[in-house]
Amino acid sequence: MVSKLKEEDFQVLRIPLESGRQGPSQLATALILGAIFMPMIYALEYYVAAYDSIFPYKQKILEVHFWLTSVLVLLSIIYAIPFIYRRSQKVQYLLTILVSQNLFTFPLFICALFFIGKEGEGMKATPESLLNFTYILLFIGLLVFLLTFVRFYTLLRKGQYRKGSSKELLRIKFEKKSLLPTAIIVGIGLVLVLQYIIRNSAINDFNMYGVILIGITLFYVMLFILPEQLVILYCKMRFKSFNFNESGYLNSLESE
């Protein structure tokens, strides 16, 4: 399993850390931006998307998301303080994952579902059909996550994330082939969304079609990114070389 892999098997994943793009101070900036934008997205969800929507359990979803967003905003401010994040880099990275998911994954997905459930002339959808449709989309999202995780683990086992382990052209070719099943599943999900909107919703504005498709596409894209984020978090917990020292420099590999 993953525990059998060695430090050098994950070495390519250190590149964002080596470049400084995912250094503690950069993550702190991202958390501050997240603390600003999360309430704005929630306001969009509450005042625009949820208005006149018949989506079931709407108020409960909004209530849970409100408290989740409030906690994440508070923690984002706390872990943007240098004194704290320098001593809790692993927690800061975990918080960054949660904030990114709360910005681009579930809120936009929820907004898309609320928009589909808008009341209007020609509306055929019922709360029950909307709920069943949501279960299908969530199941597709689970497949995307699992396929991506298996693909990522396969690449790790094949040594594709060892620095200089293989030619870049071969790696790109292999990754393109391994992305095909995930792309097919996402494509099926988006086709189902279009069919459901056309047959059951009251939407007749093509701009709204685009908004809904963007929200659901981002949902799947973020689930595709999530396994890599979780593997880097695992590396930060397991290897000292994925963390920064008190002077702000990335620790060296054990082999160095």
Backbone as JSON, one array per atom type, in Angstrom:
{
  "sequence": "MVSKLKEEDFQVLRIPLESGRQGPSQLATALILGAIFMPMIYALEYYVAAYDSIFPYKQKILEVHFWLTSVLVLLSIIYAIPFIYRRSQKVQYLLTILVSQNLFTFPLFICALFFIGKEGEGMKATPESLLNFTYILLFIGLLVFLLTFVRFYTLLRKGQYRKGSSKELLRIKFEKKSLLPTAIIVGIGLVLVLQYIIRNSAINDFNMYGVILIGITLFYVMLFILPEQLVILYCKMRFKSFNFNESGYLNSLESE",
  "N": [[0.84, -1.2, 0.0], [0.24, 2.42, 0.31], [1.98, 3.06, 2.38], [4.2, 1.55, 1.91], [5.61, 2.81, -0.01], [8.45, 4.86, -0.75], [10.27, 7.84, 0.29], [11.44, 9.04, -1.99], [9.66, 8.27, -3.96], [7.66, 10.11, -3.98], [8.76, 12.45, -4.79], [8.44, 14.33, -6.91], [6.16, 15.65, -6.16], [7.05, 17.53, -4.42], [7.69, 19.76, -5.83], [5.86, 22.05, -6.07], [6.23, 22.98, -3.48], [8.96, 23.47, -3.37], [9.15, 25.53, -5.22], [7.88, 27.5, -3.89], [5.23, 28.11, -4.21], [3.39, 26.79, -2.65], [4.17, 27.4, -0.13], [4.19, 28.11, 3.46], [3.62, 30.89, 3.95], [2.46, 31.67, 1.53], [0.23, 30.01, 1.51], [-1.04, 31.11, 3.7], [-1.82, 33.59, 2.67], [-3.64, 32.67, 0.77], [-5.57, 31.63, 2.49], [-6.53, 33.94, 3.74], [-7.72, 35.21, 1.54], [-9.63, 33.28, 1.05], [-11.16, 33.54, 3.38], [-12.37, 35.92, 2.83], [-13.83, 35.5, 0.45], [-15.46, 33.22, 0.89], [-17.79, 33.93, 2.54], [-19.05, 35.57, 0.63], [-19.69, 33.82, -1.45], [-21.43, 32.18, -0.09], [-23.5, 34.0, 0.38], [-24.39, 34.38, -2.25], [-25.38, 31.84, -2.7], [-27.44, 31.74, -0.77], [-29.13, 34.07, -1.11], [-29.6, 34.28, -3.85], [-29.44, 31.77, -5.4], [-31.02, 29.98, -3.84], [-33.49, 31.17, -3.73], [-36.91, 30.86, -4.41], [-36.57, 28.17, -5.02], [-37.38, 24.71, -5.18], [-35.9, 22.76, -4.08], [-35.31, 19.92, -2.05], [-34.9, 19.88, 1.56], [-33.68, 22.33, 1.68], [-33.38, 24.54, 3.5], [-32.1, 23.28, 5.65], [-29.69, 22.49, 4.48], [-28.61, 25.01, 3.87], [-28.32, 26.01, 6.46], [-26.44, 24.23, 7.66], [-24.28, 24.69, 5.95], [-23.81, 27.35, 6.49], [-22.79, 27.37, 9.15], [-20.55, 25.75, 8.8], [-19.06, 27.32, 6.99], [-18.65, 29.58, 8.6], [-17.01, 28.57, 10.66], [-14.77, 27.81, 9.15], [-13.95, 30.29, 8.13], [-13.18, 31.6, 10.49], [-11.06, 29.89, 11.37], [-9.37, 30.17, 9.18], [-8.48, 32.8, 9.41], [-7.1, 32.6, 11.81], [-5.05, 30.73, 11.18], [-3.62, 32.15, 9.37], [-1.9, 33.68, 10.68], [1.47, 34.27, 11.28], [2.9, 33.32, 13.6], [1.37, 31.15, 14.39], [0.92, 29.45, 12.07], [3.52, 28.67, 11.4], [4.17, 26.79, 13.27], [2.3, 24.89, 12.92], [2.11, 23.53, 10.37], [1.04, 21.32, 9.04], [-1.64, 21.25, 9.84], [-2.4, 23.7, 8.81], [-2.18, 23.19, 6.06], [-4.11, 21.19, 5.73], [-6.36, 22.72, 6.39], [-6.3, 24.49, 4.25], [-7.0, 22.79, 2.16], [-9.66, 22.18, 2.89], [-10.81, 24.72, 2.77], [-10.48, 25.36, 0.03], [-12.12, 23.4, -1.08], [-14.52, 24.24, -0.01], [-14.87, 26.57, -1.32], [-14.92, 26.1, -4.13], [-16.09, 23.63, -4.69], [-18.47, 22.21, -3.25], [-20.29, 24.47, -2.65], [-20.8, 25.72, -5.2], [-21.83, 23.57, -6.55], [-24.12, 23.08, -5.03], [-25.45, 25.51, -5.53], [-25.95, 25.2, -8.28], [-27.75, 23.04, -8.23], [-29.86, 24.19, -6.79], [-30.62, 26.18, -8.62], [-31.53, 24.58, -10.73], [-33.81, 23.63, -9.54], [-35.56, 25.78, -9.55], [-38.72, 27.36, -9.34], [-41.25, 27.73, -11.86], [-42.86, 28.43, -15.05], [-43.72, 25.53, -16.81], [-42.37, 23.81, -15.24], [-41.46, 20.6, -14.29], [-40.11, 19.06, -12.54], [-39.92, 17.43, -9.36], [-39.57, 17.63, -5.74], [-38.72, 15.07, -4.93], [-37.71, 13.9, -7.3], [-35.63, 15.67, -7.83], [-33.98, 15.14, -5.64], [-33.29, 12.45, -6.11], [-31.94, 12.79, -8.52], [-29.79, 14.3, -7.61], [-28.48, 12.39, -6.01], [-27.53, 10.71, -8.02], [-25.69, 12.38, -9.34], [-23.89, 12.8, -7.23], [-22.97, 10.21, -6.88], [-21.62, 9.83, -9.29], [-19.64, 11.73, -8.85], [-18.29, 10.48, -6.73], [-17.26, 8.27, -8.1], [-15.5, 9.6, -9.83], [-13.64, 10.61, -7.98], [-12.64, 8.17, -6.85], [-11.6, 6.82, -9.1], [-9.64, 8.65, -9.86], [-8.01, 8.57, -7.61], [-7.12, 5.9, -7.68], [-5.77, 5.98, -10.14], [-3.76, 7.82, -9.47], [-2.4, 6.43, -7.47], [-1.48, 4.28, -8.98], [0.3, 5.56, -10.72], [2.19, 6.41, -8.85], [3.15, 3.93, -7.91], [4.34, 3.02, -10.24], [6.5, 4.62, -10.34], [6.31, 7.15, -11.45], [6.36, 9.56, -10.2], [8.85, 9.92, -9.28], [11.73, 11.88, -9.26], [13.11, 12.62, -12.36], [12.78, 10.02, -13.2], [11.68, 8.92, -15.49], [11.25, 9.56, -19.03], [9.86, 12.72, -19.86], [8.01, 12.88, -21.94], [6.96, 10.29, -22.18], [5.71, 10.07, -19.71], [3.7, 12.03, -19.89], [2.21, 10.95, -21.99], [1.31, 8.56, -20.83], [-0.25, 9.56, -18.73], [-2.27, 10.88, -20.12], [-3.68, 8.75, -21.29], [-4.57, 7.47, -18.97], [-6.35, 9.3, -18.0], [-8.61, 9.12, -19.5], [-10.88, 7.34, -18.73], [-11.94, 8.78, -16.5], [-12.59, 11.23, -17.7], [-14.61, 10.39, -19.44], [-16.62, 9.59, -17.63], [-17.2, 12.04, -16.35], [-18.14, 13.43, -18.58], [-20.48, 11.95, -19.12], [-21.92, 12.59, -16.83], [-22.37, 15.38, -17.21], [-23.93, 15.33, -19.53], [-26.21, 14.05, -18.55], [-27.07, 16.04, -16.79], [-27.78, 18.11, -18.59], [-29.87, 16.84, -20.0], [-31.73, 16.46, -17.92], [-32.3, 19.1, -17.16], [-33.45, 20.13, -19.51], [-35.72, 18.51, -19.79], [-37.13, 18.66, -17.35], [-36.89, 21.08, -15.86], [-37.73, 24.6, -15.32], [-36.19, 26.31, -16.71], [-35.29, 28.47, -19.28], [-33.31, 29.97, -20.23], [-30.31, 30.26, -21.84], [-27.95, 31.22, -20.79], [-28.2, 30.64, -18.09], [-28.09, 27.89, -18.25], [-25.38, 27.62, -18.82], [-24.24, 28.6, -16.43], [-25.08, 26.65, -14.58], [-23.87, 24.31, -15.64], [-21.17, 25.03, -15.42], [-20.9, 25.18, -12.62], [-21.34, 22.48, -11.84], [-19.38, 21.2, -13.33], [-17.03, 22.29, -12.17], [-17.31, 21.15, -9.66], [-16.74, 18.44, -10.2], [-14.13, 18.73, -11.22], [-12.72, 19.68, -8.97], [-12.97, 17.47, -7.29], [-11.4, 15.79, -8.74], [-8.92, 16.94, -8.34], [-8.6, 16.64, -5.63], [-7.47, 14.06, -4.63], [-4.65, 14.36, -5.1], [-4.1, 16.55, -3.45], [-4.63, 15.39, -0.96], [-2.68, 13.4, -0.89], [-0.33, 14.91, -0.81], [-0.74, 16.1, 1.68], [-0.57, 13.8, 3.23], [2.14, 13.22, 2.77], [3.3, 15.43, 4.02], [2.72, 14.83, 6.63], [4.11, 12.49, 6.98], [6.77, 12.76, 6.04], [9.59, 14.69, 6.82], [10.77, 16.29, 4.94], [8.82, 17.51, 3.45], [8.02, 19.7, 4.75], [8.55, 23.01, 6.12], [11.35, 24.68, 7.64], [12.0, 26.63, 10.68], [13.14, 28.9, 9.73], [11.95, 29.33, 7.36], [12.7, 27.85, 5.16], [12.53, 25.05, 2.92], [12.76, 21.79, 4.17], [15.45, 19.47, 3.67], [15.66, 16.47, 1.62], [15.78, 13.2, 3.1], [17.62, 11.55, 1.92], [19.46, 13.3, 1.02]],
  "CA": [[0.0, 0.0, 0.0], [0.97, 3.69, 0.24], [3.02, 3.07, 3.41], [5.39, 0.86, 1.4], [6.32, 3.71, -0.9], [9.52, 5.59, -0.08], [10.26, 9.29, 0.14], [11.76, 9.43, -3.37], [8.52, 7.99, -4.82], [6.79, 11.28, -3.95], [9.64, 13.62, -4.89], [7.91, 15.33, -7.83], [5.14, 16.42, -5.44], [7.69, 18.61, -3.66], [7.97, 20.88, -6.72], [5.14, 23.27, -5.64], [6.81, 23.45, -2.23], [10.28, 24.01, -3.69], [9.0, 26.8, -5.94], [7.31, 28.47, -2.97], [3.81, 28.34, -4.49], [2.62, 26.25, -1.55], [4.85, 27.67, 1.14], [3.27, 28.54, 4.52], [3.18, 32.28, 3.8], [1.56, 31.71, 0.38], [-1.02, 29.4, 1.96], [-1.69, 32.08, 4.59], [-2.48, 34.55, 1.79], [-4.8, 31.98, 0.21], [-6.58, 31.52, 3.54], [-7.13, 35.27, 3.92], [-8.63, 35.39, 0.41], [-10.75, 32.38, 1.28], [-12.0, 34.12, 4.43], [-13.12, 37.02, 2.22], [-14.73, 35.04, -0.61], [-16.43, 32.21, 1.34], [-19.09, 34.53, 2.85], [-19.66, 36.09, -0.59], [-20.29, 32.68, -2.17], [-22.6, 31.75, 0.69], [-24.55, 34.98, 0.12], [-24.92, 34.03, -3.57], [-26.16, 30.61, -2.51], [-28.61, 31.99, 0.08], [-30.03, 35.12, -1.59], [-29.87, 34.18, -5.29], [-29.72, 30.41, -5.87], [-32.07, 29.3, -3.06], [-34.77, 31.89, -3.84], [-37.93, 30.19, -5.25], [-36.16, 26.81, -5.38], [-38.13, 23.68, -4.47], [-34.97, 21.69, -3.74], [-35.63, 19.42, -0.7], [-33.97, 20.13, 2.66], [-32.95, 23.55, 1.32], [-33.02, 25.31, 4.69], [-31.12, 22.52, 6.42], [-28.41, 22.59, 3.75], [-28.1, 26.37, 4.07], [-27.92, 26.15, 7.86], [-25.18, 23.49, 7.86], [-23.21, 25.37, 5.21], [-23.51, 28.61, 7.18], [-21.92, 27.11, 10.29], [-19.27, 25.26, 8.26], [-18.35, 28.48, 6.45], [-18.25, 30.43, 9.72], [-15.86, 27.94, 11.32], [-13.61, 27.87, 8.24], [-13.49, 31.68, 8.08], [-12.46, 31.86, 11.74], [-9.8, 29.15, 11.36], [-8.51, 30.74, 8.14], [-7.85, 34.0, 9.97], [-6.14, 32.15, 12.84], [-3.89, 30.07, 10.57], [-2.88, 33.1, 8.53], [-0.99, 34.36, 11.59], [2.77, 33.58, 11.19], [3.26, 32.62, 14.84], [0.61, 29.9, 14.48], [1.11, 28.51, 10.96], [4.88, 28.14, 11.38], [4.22, 25.66, 14.2], [1.23, 23.94, 12.58], [2.05, 23.52, 8.91], [0.16, 20.24, 8.58], [-3.02, 21.71, 10.05], [-2.63, 24.78, 7.85], [-2.38, 22.61, 4.72], [-5.44, 20.56, 5.79], [-7.35, 23.79, 6.35], [-6.31, 25.0, 2.89], [-7.8, 21.84, 1.37], [-11.07, 22.36, 3.25], [-11.25, 26.03, 2.25], [-10.59, 25.27, -1.42], [-13.32, 22.63, -1.38], [-15.7, 25.03, 0.36], [-14.99, 27.68, -2.27], [-15.13, 25.73, -5.52], [-16.69, 22.32, -4.88], [-19.85, 22.01, -2.83], [-21.19, 25.63, -2.79], [-21.22, 25.91, -6.59], [-22.66, 22.4, -6.85], [-25.41, 23.35, -4.39], [-26.09, 26.59, -6.29], [-26.44, 24.62, -9.53], [-28.95, 22.24, -7.92], [-30.93, 25.13, -6.44], [-31.07, 26.82, -9.86], [-32.33, 23.59, -11.47], [-35.09, 23.49, -8.85], [-36.32, 27.03, -9.53], [-40.1, 27.26, -9.78], [-41.57, 28.53, -13.04], [-43.75, 27.82, -16.03], [-43.15, 24.35, -17.46], [-41.61, 23.04, -14.25], [-41.93, 19.23, -14.13], [-39.34, 18.4, -11.48], [-40.48, 17.39, -8.01], [-38.49, 17.49, -4.75], [-38.22, 13.7, -4.92], [-36.88, 13.68, -8.5], [-34.41, 16.46, -7.63], [-33.14, 14.43, -4.69], [-32.74, 11.28, -6.8], [-30.97, 13.31, -9.5], [-28.61, 14.68, -6.82], [-27.78, 11.15, -5.65], [-26.82, 10.23, -9.21], [-24.53, 13.26, -9.55], [-22.93, 12.53, -6.16], [-22.37, 8.9, -7.18], [-20.64, 10.09, -10.35], [-18.51, 12.41, -8.19], [-17.55, 9.46, -5.99], [-16.51, 7.51, -9.1], [-14.4, 10.46, -10.28], [-12.64, 10.63, -6.9], [-12.02, 6.85, -6.7], [-10.79, 6.56, -10.29], [-8.46, 9.52, -9.79], [-7.15, 8.06, -6.55], [-6.48, 4.67, -8.2], [-4.81, 6.43, -11.16], [-2.64, 8.46, -8.77], [-1.64, 5.39, -6.8], [-0.8, 3.52, -10.03], [1.44, 6.36, -11.16], [3.2, 6.35, -7.78], [3.73, 2.58, -7.92], [5.16, 2.89, -11.45], [7.65, 5.51, -10.22], [6.14, 8.32, -12.29], [6.58, 10.77, -9.4], [10.26, 10.02, -8.9], [12.35, 12.93, -10.06], [13.99, 12.11, -13.4], [12.66, 8.56, -13.29], [11.34, 8.53, -16.86], [11.19, 10.7, -19.94], [8.65, 13.51, -19.67], [7.06, 12.58, -23.01], [6.3, 9.04, -21.83], [4.84, 10.34, -18.57], [2.54, 12.76, -20.38], [1.43, 10.01, -22.78], [0.67, 7.63, -19.91], [-1.26, 10.27, -17.98], [-3.4, 11.16, -21.0], [-4.45, 7.52, -21.4], [-5.2, 7.15, -17.68], [-7.39, 10.29, -17.74], [-9.76, 8.88, -20.37], [-12.09, 6.87, -18.02], [-12.49, 9.86, -15.69], [-13.2, 12.2, -18.62], [-15.85, 9.8, -19.95], [-17.62, 9.64, -16.56], [-17.6, 13.44, -16.2], [-18.96, 13.74, -19.75], [-21.8, 11.34, -18.91], [-22.6, 13.4, -15.81], [-22.82, 16.65, -17.79], [-25.03, 15.02, -20.45], [-27.38, 13.81, -17.7], [-27.52, 17.34, -16.29], [-28.47, 18.8, -19.68], [-31.13, 16.15, -20.26], [-32.65, 16.71, -16.82], [-32.72, 20.5, -17.22], [-34.34, 20.32, -20.67], [-36.98, 17.77, -19.64], [-37.85, 18.83, -16.09], [-36.8, 22.39, -15.21], [-38.43, 25.73, -15.95], [-35.14, 27.19, -17.23], [-35.27, 28.67, -20.74], [-32.23, 30.93, -20.48], [-29.08, 29.51, -22.11], [-26.91, 31.69, -19.87], [-28.37, 29.87, -16.86], [-27.54, 26.57, -18.57], [-23.92, 27.71, -18.68], [-23.92, 28.74, -15.01], [-25.29, 25.34, -13.94], [-22.84, 23.38, -16.11], [-19.89, 25.44, -14.84], [-20.9, 24.8, -11.22], [-21.2, 21.03, -11.71], [-18.05, 20.84, -13.86], [-16.05, 22.62, -11.13], [-17.49, 20.13, -8.63], [-15.98, 17.26, -10.61], [-12.72, 19.1, -11.33], [-12.15, 19.75, -7.62], [-12.85, 16.08, -6.81], [-10.26, 15.23, -9.47], [-7.71, 17.5, -7.73], [-8.55, 16.29, -4.21], [-6.51, 13.02, -4.26], [-3.28, 14.89, -5.03], [-4.01, 17.36, -2.23], [-4.59, 14.48, 0.19], [-1.38, 12.71, -0.9], [0.65, 15.88, -0.31], [-0.97, 16.19, 3.12], [0.02, 12.57, 3.78], [3.59, 13.39, 2.73], [3.67, 16.4, 5.05], [2.61, 14.16, 7.92], [5.05, 11.36, 7.07], [8.15, 13.12, 5.72], [10.04, 16.02, 7.25], [11.21, 17.04, 3.76], [7.67, 18.21, 2.87], [7.71, 20.8, 5.65], [9.52, 24.1, 6.15], [11.94, 24.91, 8.95], [11.6, 27.88, 11.31], [13.67, 30.02, 8.94], [11.14, 29.45, 6.15], [13.26, 27.06, 4.06], [12.05, 23.68, 2.84], [13.72, 20.8, 4.67], [16.07, 18.63, 2.64], [15.32, 15.06, 1.61], [16.62, 12.39, 3.97], [18.71, 11.0, 1.1], [20.45, 14.38, 0.8]],
  "C": [[0.88, 1.26, 0.0], [2.13, 3.71, 1.22], [4.3, 2.39, 2.95], [6.2, 1.73, 0.46], [7.33, 4.54, -0.1], [9.44, 7.09, -0.4], [10.5, 9.71, -1.31], [10.61, 9.15, -4.34], [7.57, 9.18, -4.92], [7.53, 12.56, -4.32], [9.09, 14.71, -5.81], [6.85, 16.2, -7.15], [5.72, 17.53, -4.59], [7.89, 19.87, -4.51], [7.18, 22.14, -6.34], [5.68, 23.84, -4.34], [8.17, 24.09, -2.49], [10.18, 25.36, -4.38], [8.44, 27.9, -5.04], [5.83, 28.73, -3.17], [2.93, 27.84, -3.35], [3.37, 26.35, -0.23], [3.85, 28.17, 2.17], [2.76, 29.97, 4.36], [2.21, 32.43, 2.61], [0.2, 31.1, 0.74], [-1.78, 30.34, 2.89], [-2.43, 33.13, 3.77], [-3.74, 33.94, 1.19], [-5.92, 31.86, 1.23], [-7.28, 32.85, 3.79], [-8.12, 35.55, 2.78], [-9.86, 34.51, 0.56], [-11.71, 32.93, 2.32], [-12.85, 35.27, 3.89], [-14.2, 36.49, 1.27], [-15.75, 34.01, -0.15], [-17.77, 32.83, 1.74], [-19.81, 35.08, 1.62], [-20.35, 34.98, -1.37], [-21.52, 32.18, -1.42], [-23.77, 32.71, 0.46], [-25.21, 34.72, -1.23], [-25.84, 32.81, -3.46], [-27.48, 30.88, -1.81], [-29.62, 32.94, -0.6], [-30.42, 34.97, -3.07], [-30.31, 32.76, -5.68], [-30.91, 29.78, -5.15], [-33.45, 29.95, -3.23], [-35.69, 31.17, -4.82], [-37.52, 28.79, -5.7], [-36.95, 25.81, -4.54], [-37.21, 22.54, -4.03], [-35.22, 21.24, -2.29], [-34.51, 19.7, 0.3], [-33.12, 21.38, 2.42], [-32.48, 24.31, 2.56], [-31.98, 24.6, 5.54], [-29.73, 22.6, 5.79], [-27.79, 23.97, 3.98], [-27.61, 26.58, 5.5], [-26.58, 25.47, 8.13], [-24.03, 24.21, 7.17], [-22.83, 26.69, 5.87], [-22.52, 28.38, 8.31], [-20.56, 26.59, 9.84], [-18.43, 26.42, 7.74], [-17.85, 29.38, 7.57], [-17.02, 29.89, 10.42], [-14.61, 28.05, 10.45], [-13.07, 29.29, 8.12], [-12.68, 32.01, 9.32], [-11.1, 31.17, 11.75], [-8.83, 29.69, 10.31], [-7.78, 31.97, 8.65], [-6.78, 33.6, 10.99], [-4.88, 31.58, 12.2], [-3.23, 30.9, 9.48], [-1.91, 33.91, 9.37], [0.35, 33.61, 11.6], [3.13, 32.77, 12.43], [2.59, 31.26, 14.94], [0.95, 28.95, 13.34], [2.53, 27.95, 10.88], [5.03, 26.91, 12.27], [3.16, 24.61, 13.89], [1.04, 23.86, 11.07], [1.09, 22.46, 8.37], [-1.3, 20.65, 8.72], [-3.36, 22.81, 9.05], [-2.92, 24.21, 6.46], [-3.75, 21.91, 4.66], [-6.53, 21.61, 5.68], [-7.45, 24.39, 4.94], [-7.12, 24.1, 1.97], [-9.28, 22.07, 1.62], [-11.61, 23.67, 2.69], [-11.42, 25.98, 0.74], [-11.83, 24.48, -1.83], [-14.58, 23.42, -1.07], [-15.89, 26.24, -0.54], [-15.49, 27.21, -3.63], [-15.88, 24.42, -5.73], [-18.17, 22.33, -4.53], [-20.74, 23.26, -2.95], [-21.69, 25.82, -4.21], [-22.09, 24.76, -7.06], [-24.07, 22.61, -6.27], [-26.17, 24.45, -5.14], [-26.69, 26.06, -7.59], [-27.72, 23.83, -9.3], [-30.13, 23.14, -7.55], [-31.49, 25.81, -7.69], [-31.94, 25.86, -10.68], [-33.73, 23.47, -10.87], [-35.91, 24.76, -8.77], [-37.74, 26.8, -10.06], [-40.32, 28.16, -10.99], [-42.48, 27.77, -13.97], [-43.05, 26.66, -16.74], [-42.35, 23.48, -16.53], [-42.24, 21.66, -14.08], [-41.23, 18.52, -12.98], [-40.09, 18.47, -10.16], [-39.33, 17.31, -7.02], [-37.88, 16.09, -4.74], [-37.31, 13.43, -6.13], [-35.57, 14.47, -8.41], [-33.44, 15.74, -6.69], [-32.5, 13.21, -5.33], [-31.69, 11.69, -7.82], [-29.67, 13.71, -8.8], [-27.8, 13.46, -6.42], [-26.97, 10.61, -6.82], [-25.56, 11.06, -9.45], [-23.46, 13.03, -8.48], [-22.23, 11.19, -6.38], [-21.32, 9.03, -8.28], [-19.41, 10.78, -9.77], [-17.66, 11.44, -7.4], [-16.71, 8.61, -6.94], [-15.3, 8.3, -9.6], [-13.28, 10.45, -9.24], [-11.91, 9.29, -6.82], [-11.13, 6.52, -7.9], [-9.51, 7.39, -10.27], [-7.48, 9.03, -8.75], [-6.4, 6.81, -7.01], [-5.43, 5.03, -9.24], [-3.55, 7.01, -10.5], [-1.75, 7.41, -8.11], [-0.86, 4.54, -7.81], [0.43, 4.25, -10.53], [2.56, 6.34, -10.12], [3.91, 5.01, -7.78], [4.67, 2.39, -9.11], [6.37, 3.82, -11.42], [7.54, 6.78, -11.03], [6.33, 9.63, -11.52], [7.96, 10.79, -8.75], [10.93, 11.02, -9.82], [13.33, 12.32, -11.06], [13.9, 10.63, -13.62], [12.35, 8.09, -14.7], [11.28, 9.78, -17.73], [9.85, 11.4, -19.81], [7.59, 13.18, -20.71], [6.28, 11.31, -22.69], [5.34, 9.25, -20.67], [3.57, 11.03, -19.01], [1.62, 11.82, -21.16], [0.66, 9.05, -21.88], [-0.47, 8.32, -19.16], [-2.48, 10.57, -18.84], [-4.29, 9.93, -21.13], [-5.21, 7.23, -20.11], [-6.31, 8.14, -17.34], [-8.68, 9.98, -18.49], [-10.99, 8.36, -19.61], [-12.74, 7.95, -17.19], [-13.2, 10.89, -16.56], [-14.53, 11.69, -19.15], [-16.95, 9.9, -18.9], [-18.12, 11.07, -16.34], [-18.5, 13.86, -17.36], [-20.37, 13.18, -19.63], [-22.61, 12.15, -17.9], [-23.15, 14.69, -16.38], [-23.96, 16.44, -18.78], [-26.32, 14.77, -19.67], [-27.96, 15.12, -17.16], [-28.31, 18.08, -17.36], [-29.83, 18.17, -19.95], [-32.17, 16.46, -19.18], [-33.19, 18.13, -16.88], [-33.75, 20.69, -18.34], [-35.71, 19.69, -20.42], [-37.8, 18.2, -18.42], [-37.85, 20.24, -15.51], [-37.58, 23.45, -15.98], [-37.44, 26.69, -16.61], [-35.23, 27.27, -18.75], [-34.21, 29.67, -21.16], [-30.92, 30.15, -20.66], [-27.92, 29.97, -21.24], [-26.98, 30.93, -18.55], [-27.88, 28.44, -17.05], [-26.03, 26.56, -18.33], [-23.5, 27.81, -17.23], [-24.02, 27.39, -14.3], [-24.19, 24.36, -14.35], [-21.47, 23.73, -15.54], [-19.8, 24.99, -13.38], [-20.68, 23.31, -11.03], [-19.86, 20.56, -12.25], [-16.96, 21.13, -12.84], [-16.11, 21.63, -9.97], [-16.65, 18.9, -8.96], [-14.48, 17.54, -10.74], [-12.05, 19.12, -9.97], [-12.03, 18.36, -6.99], [-11.69, 15.38, -7.51], [-8.94, 15.7, -8.84], [-7.51, 16.98, -6.3], [-7.56, 15.17, -3.86], [-5.07, 13.51, -4.17], [-3.09, 15.75, -3.78], [-3.87, 16.47, -1.0], [-3.25, 13.74, 0.27], [-0.28, 13.65, -0.4], [0.5, 16.07, 1.19], [-0.37, 14.97, 3.82], [1.55, 12.68, 3.83], [4.07, 14.37, 3.8], [3.63, 15.76, 6.44], [3.68, 13.07, 8.09], [6.5, 11.78, 6.92], [8.47, 14.54, 6.16], [10.36, 16.9, 6.06], [10.06, 17.78, 3.07], [7.22, 19.37, 3.75], [8.86, 21.82, 5.65], [10.06, 24.27, 7.56], [11.54, 26.29, 9.48], [12.11, 29.11, 10.55], [12.9, 30.22, 7.65], [11.67, 28.7, 4.96], [12.74, 25.63, 4.11], [13.14, 22.73, 3.31], [14.22, 19.92, 3.55], [15.52, 17.2, 2.73], [16.26, 14.29, 2.52], [17.83, 11.85, 3.22], [19.81, 12.04, 0.82], [21.16, 14.75, 2.07]]
}
